[in-house]
Amino acid sequence: MNIPVYDTSGKALASWTLKDNVFGASNTAILAQAIRIYTSNAHQKTHKVKTRGEVTGSSRKIYRQKGTGNARHGAKYAPIFVGGGIAHGPNGVRPENMVLPKAMRRSALAAAMQSKLAEGSISGLSGVKAFSGKTAGAVKLLSTLASHPKNSVLIVTDDKAPQLYLSIGNLQGVQMKRASIVNALDLVTSKHLLITKKALDTITQRAI
């Protein structure tokens, strides 16, 4: 399995060769579970709604108990009425984040990388430290390699690349992460992956 490689000017270089199924078979079940946990943990979980006892207004009985033919009701702020309280809604108490075990994190990362390889939406990037740092250069590079801005792009490096980082700061749909912290959610939410050789080796070690 080959990964096309380019330098920061968009010139094609010698491809990287990976072993077939280096990340194992596609595991959509573990990938879906990991994405659910990552997205859930990203929420603040501080939403709060008012119960019937917290809604401001009169507590006068809306009509007499008997003789109207209607159901028995008290105040008009019961959950069944428009404008009433909410039954069994979020109460603002933040629950603990869900935990994804280490083995499952590795499997999910491997599954995400395997899906990128299967889609052909991964490209190697060489010479990032020599990048000019100009936003115009980044626009041209991402347009050539990843069809940006049509596609969202994730750039993964192993070492610091401050010039490249500064050049993409004003570009929408582009994010840059270190290989040591990138996760399955980062990979699947980006249409195209640009990765350095050292970053690819780091992710491979983390995933298998």
N, C-alpha and C positions, 0 to 999 in steps of 0.2 A: 504494500500500500504506500503510495507516494503522496507527499504534501508539497504543493508548489511553493517556491520560495522567491521573495523579491527583496530588493534593497529599498532604501527610503526614497529613491527617485522613481520607483516603479519598475525598475529593470529586473527581468527574470534571471534567477540564479539556478544553480543545481538543486534539484528537488531533494527533500529528505525522505528516506525510506524507513517505513515502520513495518514490524512484523504483522502479518494478518491476524486480526482479532486480538491485537495487543491489549485492548481494554475489555476483552471478553465479549460474550453475546449481549445483544441489546436486552435490557431489563426495564421495560416501561413501567412495571408495577412499582418497583423501588424508586424509580425516578419521580413518578407521580406522588408518591408518599412524601418524598423529600421536599418537593416543591410546595406541597400543602403545608408542611411544617415550617419551612422558611418564610412563606408568605404570611402565615398566621403569627409567627413570632415578630414579624416586621410591624404589626399593628400595635398601637398604643394600648388598646383594650380599655380605654377610660370612658367609653360611651355610657351615658346615664339618661334614663327616661323617668318621668314622674308617674308614681302610682296614684290611685284614686284618692288617697289621703293627702297627696302633695299638690294636687291641682287647686289653684286659687279660684274661689267662687263660693256661692251660697250652698249650704248643705240642706236647704229646705226640701221637704218631700215634694216630688213633682206633681203628684195627684194622690187622692185618697186611696187607702189600701183596698177597699172593697167597693163593688158596685159599678165600676167603670167598664168592666169586661176586658180590661187590659191586664197584662202581667203585672205582678207586684214589683214596684221599684221605690227606691228611696231617693238619694240625690242624683242629679243628672250627670255626675262625673264617674259613673261606673264604666268599666272598660268597653261595654257594648255600645256606648253612645259616642257619637262624633264629638271630639273635644274632651272626652273623658280621659281618665288615667290609662296607663298601659299595663296589662297583666303579663307577668313573667318576662319583662324586658330586661335589658342590661342595667345593672345597678351601680356601675362605676367602680366596683371592686376588681382590681386587676388580677387575673389568675396567673399562675406560674406559666412560663413559656414551656412549650413542648420540647422534648429532648430527642435528637436523632443520634443513636449510638454510632460510635466511630466506624464500625464495620459497615453500617448502612450508609454513612457519609461517603466512605470510599467507593462503595458499589454505585451510589448515585452519581458521583463524580465520573466514574468510569463509564456509566451508561450515557451520561451527557456528552462526554468526549466521543464515544462510539457513534452517537447520533450525528454529531458534527462531521465526523469522517464519512459516514454513510451519505450525508447530504452533499458532501463536497463543499461545505461552507467554512473551510478552515484554510488559512494561508500562513506560510512562514514569513517572518520579517527579520531582516538582517541589518546590522549597522545602525541601530536606533540611537546609540550614543553620539553618532556623527550627524544627527539630524540638525537641520538649520534652525529650527525653532520658530519658523514662520508659519502663521496660520494658513496662508495661501498654499504653502507646500503641503501641509496636512490635508487640506481640501482636495488637492490634486491627487495625492497618494490614496486617500480613502475612496475617492471616486473611481480611480483606476482599479484598485484591488478588491473593493467591497461594494461597489455601486452605491456609495453614500451620496446623497441623503435618502435614497429610496430604501436602503437597508440600514438598520441599526448595527453598530459595530462595537465589539469588545476587544480591546488591546490588552494583552497579557504579557508582562515582562517579569524577569526574575530579579534584575538589578534596577537601580534607579535610572530613570531616563527623563531628567527634568525638562530638557528642551522639547521633547515630544509631548510631555504632559502639559506644558504651558501652551503649546500650539493648538491643542484640541479643547482648551478651556471654554471657548465660545461656540463650540459646535454642538448642535443638538443631535441626540441619538448616538453619541459616542461616549464611552467610558473606558477608563484605564485602570487596571488592577494588577497587584502583584500575584505571582503564581502561588505563593504560600497561603493566600487567603481567599482565592477565587473558589466559588462553590458551584454546585450543579445549577442553581437558579440563575446565576450570572450567565452561564453558558447558554441555557435554553431560551432566555429572554432576549438574546441578541441574535440577529440574523446571520452575522458573519463574525468569525473569530480570527484576529491577527495575533500571532504568537511568536516569540523568539525561541531559539533552540534551547537555551538554558531553562526557559519557562516551561517548554514542552517536557523536558526531562524531569523537572520538579513535579509537574502535574502527574506524569507517568508514575513516579515514585509514590506519590500520594494516593493514587487510584488503584494500584495493583499490589 
